[in-house]
Amino acid sequence: MNIAILSRGENLYSTKSLLKAGEARNHTMEVLNPLYFNLTVEAGKPVLYYHDEVVDDLHAVIPRIGASNTLQGSSLVRHFEGAGVTCAVSAEGILNSRDKWTCFQILAKADIPIPNTVLGDYYDASFLLENFKEKPVIIKILEGTHGNGVILSESPQNALATIETLQTSKVRFILQEYIAESKGEDLRAIVVDGVVVAAMKRSCKAGDFRSNLHRGGSAQPIQLSYEEERVALKAAKALRLGVCGVDILQSDRGPLVLEINSTPGLEGIENTTGKNISKSIIGYLERTKR
């Protein structure tokens, strides 16, 4: 197959890992920057140009769309879908997973356990905080990644000031209960084609509550429990994502889905678990090629 990785970072670990995995399976691989595409509809058909050259020879694409490029990137993926090209993740999946509130709405509809969550955009700050009964609260910007835009407010007074600042700045956000028993740890499961292919436990560095490896957290491989694996697979299915990362908190009331990432980084989890996730993604494309 001719497979393109839609990535702005040709030298990034995830991109190079996918290239290597595809070439090992004798596919023709290339990296295309999603910002260099032009999208048109001609004679009623979607047509893609890369710079000024028509792109009509691809069998599959692997979107690696960054958070700063969500709308443009998802539009590109939708165009590929319309042109009959197999996509590792869908445009719908990218959009729904990137907006945290939309993601939680979909998960709730599918009866998937999540932390208690409140949309914070439009309501009086004091009224919003009544949902948390003087307990610590997590404030999350809706489109933050890698732990950016996530704030732990230990007191209602601190939370109130943060909420009012975000509302004044017209920044969309949610409020979420703080799961103290997770102790700054979470689970990251990578799901490919309805199977958990790798999982790790991430722990925050001293003085932080965010377990992201980008923020200095540590990780170790883990075998998910039956219920944790079931929740991860159900979440991926609800978001209609053939490839994704599912973040799970271990709470006193069972596993809670914290976030779903349609473009999960591969470096940390491949190095931690020794699993070749890129190979699994290539295999998924081979099975689903249109």
N, C-alpha and C positions, 0 to 999 in steps of 0.2 A: 504493500500500500504506500501511497504518498501521504505522509502525515506532517502537518505543520503544528508547531508549538507557538501559540499566540502569546508572546512575551516581550516585554521591554528590556529584559535583562538577560542577554545571551550568556553571560558569565555567571549567572546565579546558580547555586547548587541544584535547585529543583529542575531548572531548564536543562542543565548538563546531564543530570541523572536520567531524565526522560529521553534525551537525545541518544545517550548510550544504550538505554534499554531497547529503543526502537531499532537502532542500527544492529544490535545483537540479534534481533529477530528478522534481519534482512529487509527492513522497510527503508524507504527513501525519506529521510528526515530533514526538516529545515525549521529555522526559527524566523518568524515574521512578527515585526513590531505592529501591534494593533493600531497605533496612531498613524500609520502610513497607508491605511486602506481608504479607498473612496467607495462609497456604496451608492448604487443607482438601481432604478427599475427601468428596464428597456424592453419594449414590446411585451409588457406585462410580466416580465421575468426578473428575478433579482440577479444583479450582476455585480461582481466585486472586482475592483482594481487595486493592485498593490503598486503604489506610485502611478504610473501610466500603463501598466501591463495587466491585462485581464487574467484573473485567477480562476481557472476552470479545470485544473488537473489534480485537485486534492480529493482524497477519499475520506480523510478524517482530520479533525483539529483537536488540540488539547488547549483549552483556554487557561491562561495564567493571568487573569485580569486583576489588577491592583485596585484597592479601595478608592483611590483617587480617579480611577478611570471606569467606574462601574457602569454609568449610563452609556458611554460611547462603546465600551467593550461588550456589554450585553446586546447592544444594537448590532454590532458586528456578528456576534454569535447567532443572533436571530436570522441575519441575512444568510449565513452559512447553512442554517437549518432549512431555510426556504429554498436554497439551491440544492438540497438533497445531500449535503455533506454530513457525515456522522460527527457529532460533537460529544466529547467526553462529559461535559456538563452543559445543561441547557441554559438559554438566556433567562427563562423563567426562574430556574433554580438559583442562578447568580443574583438576580434582583431580590428574590424573596429571602435569601439567606443574608444578604448584606444589610437589609433594613431589619434591625433587631426586633422592633415591635411587630412588623409583619410576620417575621419568623415565629415569634411566640404565639401569635394568633393562629397560625397554621398548626403549630404543635398542640395547642390547646384544643383545637377542633378535632385533632386526631387522638385526643385523650392521652397525650404523652406528658409525663410529670415534669414540671418546670418550677423554679422558685416563684413565690408570689411576686407579681410584677404589675406596675401601674404606669400608664402613659402619662408623661409629665408636661406635655407641651402647653395645654390650654387651660389648666385649672389653677385655682388659688393654691399657693404653696402650702399654707397651713392645712388646708383640706386634704391635700395629697399625703402629707405626713401622718395624718390620723390613721392611715391604713397600717402603719408600722408601730404604733403604740410605744413611742419613746425608745425603740430599739435602734441599733445601728442600721444604716441603710446604704445600699450601693446606688450610685448615680452613674448612668451610662449614656454617653452620647450615642445616637442611633447608628452611626456609621463608623465608629472607631474600630481600630484593629490593633493587634499586638499589645493589648492592655492600655493603649492610649485612650484618653477620654473616659476612663473608669475611675471613680472617686469613692472612697469609703468615708462616710460621715458618721462619726461616733456619737454625735449629739444632734437633736432636732435643730438647735441653734445654728450649727455649722451647715447642716443640710439646707436650712431655710435660706441662708445667704447664697449658697451655691445655686439653688433652684431659681432664685430671683435673678441672679446674674445671667443664667442660661436663658431664662424667659425673656429678659430684656434684650439679649443678644440674638433672639430668634433662633436659638440652637435647639434642635429636637433631641429629646432625651427620654429615658425611662427611669423609674425608681424600682429597686429590687431588694428583697429581703437579703440580709447578710447571713449566710449559712456558717455560723461560727464553728460547728463541729467538723467542717471540712479542713480546718486548720491550714488554710493557704495552699491546699492541694486540690488538684483535679485530675481527671482522666482524659486523655485524648485517644480516640479510636478512629482509625482510618477505615472507611467503608468503600469497597469497590465492588460494584455489581452484586449488591446484596450480601456481601461477606465482609466481616471484620478481618482485614489482612494484617493489621498491626495495632498494638495498643501500648501506651505508656502512662505512667503516673508522673505528673509534674508537681514540683514543690517550689514554693516561693523562696526567694533569698531573704536573709534576715532583715527585718525592718519593713518588709513589703507584704501585701496580701495577695498580689497578682502572681500567678504561677508561670506566666509566659516565659519561654526560654529567651526571647529577645530582651527581656528585662533582667536577665541574670539568674533565672530559675534553673533548677536541676531536674533531671528525669531519670527514670529507671523503667525497664520493660515490665509489663504486668499481664497477667491472664485475667480477663474480665470475668466476672461472675455471670451466671446465666441471665439474671435480670438486667445487668448492665449491658450485656451484648444485645439482649432483646430490645432494650430501649434505644440503643444506638442504631440498630437496623430499622426500627420503626420510624425513628426521626428522619433518617436518610430517605426512606420511602415516602414519608409525608411531604418532604420538600422536593421530591422527584429528582433526586440527585444520584446519578450512577457512581460518582466519585465525590467524596467529601470527608471532612474531619468533623467529628462530633465530640464536643467537650461536655463532660459529665461531672457533677459534684456528688460525692458520697455524703448523704445526709442521714439523720436519724429516721427519716420516713422513706428511705430508699434512694435510688439514683435519680438525680434531677438533671435534665438537659440544660446546659448553660449557654451554649452557642453552637451554631453549625457554620462551617467554613467551606465554601464551594471551591476555594483555591488554597488548600492547606499546604503549608511549607513541608518539604520532604526531608530536609537536612537533619533536623533534630530527631525525628522519629526513625528514620532509616539508620542513623548512627547509633541510636539508643537500642533499637530492637534487632538490628542486623537483618531486617526484612527488606527485600527489594520491592518496594511499593511501585516504583516506576514500571517494573516488569508486569505487575498485576494490572496497571492502567493500560499498557499496550495490549495485553491479553484481552482486556475488556473491549477495546476498540476492534480487535480482530473478530470477536464474537458478535459484535453489534453492527458491523459495517453494512451500510444499506446496499 
